[in-house]
Amino acid sequence: MNEASPIPLCEDTASADRPQDEAAARPAMRGDLTRGPILKTLLLFSIPMLLSNVLQTLNGSVNAIWVGRLLGEAALAATANANIVMFLVFAAVFGFGMATTVRVGQHFGARDIEAARRTFGTGLGFCILISIATGVIGWFGAGHLLDALGTPAASRVDALDYLRVIFVTIPLATVNMMVSMGMRGAGDSKTPLYAMILAVVIDIALNPLLIIGPGPLPALGVTGSALSTALANTAGMLFQIWVIYRKDLPLRLRGAELRYLRPRGVELRYVVSKGLPMGAQMLIVSSAGLVMVSLVNREGLNAAAAYGASLQLWNYLQMPAFAVGSAVSAMVAQSIGAGDHGRVAKVTMTGLGANLVMSVSVAAAIVGFDHQLLALFLGGSSPAMPIAEHIQLICTASFVIVSVTMILTGTMRAYGAVIAPLVILFLGLYPGRLGFYALAEPHIGSEAVWWAYPVGSVLTVIITLAYYRFGKWRAAFHR
């Protein structure tokens, strides 16, 4: 038997084909990702997620423009410091959400709608409890968090006001995120996209109104920006809940099913045991990113500005891999639930191909039009421009390389394998990327900062491919 096969192959062809035959014989169901052309299904599912990510990023950029133009640099710095804190807070909740999505997908693929509702209710209820506790702690501890970050005194008051609004409204934001992720686990990526469009339109419109307070509206300053985002996300959440109940979608909870919101039992153990490593992956990425920022800052103001502009472009470059990886995870989870393990390798390979086409295309556009794109952030005559263009040539390809791991990890995550991807990510970012910098910096100077990216990415992909080929990650699946 080839060890790379998703499951042991049956001895006879007829029995090997039986899961596919059984899946095809089952009645069609809304959100079913276990049948139909794989590429078409993958694209129809992943493109709405990609658009959602683009909209969310653009919304953040527009909000930053409003704050910067209407309130000045100190207020903009305040939101940046507050957002660092919020990213760390949401990392853990995001991990639990991903675990819930995977488990919902497995149950949905098995046509066990009752189990899918139990999992969704458990994940949602558990994350609501965490978010409430976080909101209370954050309200009283926000000042200490900002002090620990070294927030400039000129920005501290605004950052504190902004952060406290975010902490108060974090339970609503958590529900919004969990509903979106649950819907995707059940095969629906369009409703979260429509909710995101609604939220972005509301946020962009409300931000300047709540900041400056025209007419009878109070001028809330930077607090108004945070409140605008909270109200917009709440509108998106209510829209999704309305759609779930209006269309009687599988994840709706009513009557006695509302008891599923009380976290307990096997489902809670799954959400916690798988969610913690998934959340830890985000913490590792963010902590390694902070270290890289500190290393870049050592190279001076122009290098820091060039790196900041490059990060803006790399955010968009990583979106195709994130969307396709999430789609692969959802499709594989449903295939596992349906008992159709033979479809898994096909979904993974199709996802790899689609991701590379999209990621290479975006990377080529970034490198080919780097001057024009970077000028949006730096200005065409900025002394940081040559550094930024140099960074793009060295580092951009590394994000295409590492995107391969996001697809393979999506497949492994669907089987419940979360520890090994966490370890691999740590090895790639710390001994790989940062270790290379420590060894190379005495010899090549500042170039070590930029070359650390491709070195770390190549190492991460090599280890991931080896584990995907020879590892025992399939054994992590338990019904």
QUIUR-V582548 format. One record per pair of residues at least 12 apart in sequence whose C-alpha atoms are under 8 Angstrom apart, sorted by the first residue. I is the first residue (numbers start at 1). GAP is how many residues later the second one is. Records with the same first field share a line. If there is no record, write none. Layout:
I: GAP  GAP
This chain:
3: 466  467
4: 464  465  466
5: 340
6: 335  336  338  339  468
7: 334  335  467
16: 326
19: 319  320  321  322  323
20: 320  322  323
23: 12  315  317
30: 157
31: 155  156  157
32: 76  77  154  155  302
33: 76  154  297  298  301  302
34: 75  297  300  301  304
38: 308  309  312
39: 308  311  312  315
42: 282  285  286  289  309
43: 281
45: 142  143  144  145  282
46: 143  277  278  280  281
47: 276
48: 141  142  145
49: 140  141  144  274
50: 269  270  272  273
51: 142
52: 140  141  144  145
53: 266
54: 262  265
55: 141  142  145
56: 140  144
59: 141  144  145
62: 142
63: 141  144  162
64: 12
66: 141  142
67: 144  155  158
70: 138  141  142
71: 150  151
74: 80  81
75: 80  83  84  147
77: 78  82
78: 73  77  78  80  81  82  84
79: 79  80  83  143
81: 65  68  70  78
82: 64  77  78  80  81
85: 60
86: 80
88: 195  198
89: 45
91: 188  189  191  192
92: 183  184  186  187  188
93: 34  37  38  81  186
94: 181  184  185
95: 179  180  181  182  183  184  185
96: 27  31  175  176  178  179  180  182  183
97: 26  30  80  81  84  85  178
98: 83  177  180
99: 171  172  173  175  176  179
100: 19  20  23  81  82  171  175
101: 19  80  81  83  84  85  229
102: 83  227  228  231  311  312  314
103: 13  16  82  230  311
104: 12  13  15  16  78  81  82
105: 80  81  82  225  226  228  229  232
106: 227  228  229  230  231  232  308
107: 227  230
108: 77  78  226  229
109: 224  225  226  227  228  229
110: 224  226  227  228  229
111: 226  227
113: 137  138
116: 135
117: 133  134  135  136  140  143
118: 139  142  143  149
119: 141  148  149
120: 62  131
121: 132  137  139  140  141  142
122: 138  139  140  141  142  145  146
123: 55  138  140  145  148
124: 51  54  55  137
125: 135  136  137  138
126: 135  136  137  142
127: 47  48
128: 43  46  47
131: 39  40  43
132: 38  39
134: 33
135: 32  33  34  35  36
136: 31  32
138: 26  29
139: 25  28  29
142: 18  21  22
143: 17
146: 13  14
158: 64  65
161: 61  62
162: 60  61  63  64
163: 63
165: 58  61  62
166: 60  61  64
169: 61
172: 58  61  62  65
173: 57  60  61
175: 62
176: 57  58  60  61
179: 58  61  62
180: 12  60
182: 69
183: 68
184: 146
185: 145
186: 64  65
187: 143
191: 49  52
192: 48
195: 40  41  42  44  45
196: 37  40
198: 34  37  38
199: 33  34  35  36  37
200: 32
202: 26  30
203: 25  26  28  29
206: 22
207: 17  18  21  22
208: 17
210: 14  15  17  18
211: 12  13  14
274: 142  144
277: 141  142  145
278: 140  144
280: 142
281: 141  144
284: 141  142
285: 144
288: 141  142
292: 157
295: 154
296: 153
299: 147
302: 81  82  85
303: 81  84  85
305: 73  79
306: 72  78  79  81  82  85
307: 81  84
309: 65  68  69  79
310: 64  78  81  82
313: 53  60
314: 82  85
317: 42  45  46  82  83
318: 41  81  82  85
320: 35  38  39
321: 34  38  82  83  85  86
322: 84
324: 27  30  31  83
325: 26  81  82  83  84  85  86
326: 81  84
328: 19  20  23  79  82  83
329: 81  82  83  84  85
330: 84
331: 16
332: 12  15  79  82
333: 81  82
336: 79
344: 67
348: 59  60  63
351: 56
352: 52  55
355: 48  49  52
356: 44  47  48
359: 41  44
360: 40
363: 33  34  37
366: 26
367: 25  26  29
370: 19  22
371: 14  18
374: 14  15
391: 59
394: 56  57  60
395: 55  56  58  59
397: 57
398: 55  56  59  60
399: 55  58
401: 53  56  57  60
402: 55  56  58  59
404: 57
405: 55  56  59  60
408: 56  57  60
409: 12
412: 56  61  62
415: 58  59  60  61  62
416: 57  60  61
417: 56  57  59  60
421: 43
424: 36  39  40
425: 35
427: 33
428: 28  29  31  32
429: 27  31
432: 20  23  24  27  28
433: 19  20  22  23  24
434: 18  22
436: 12  16  19  20
437: 12  14  15
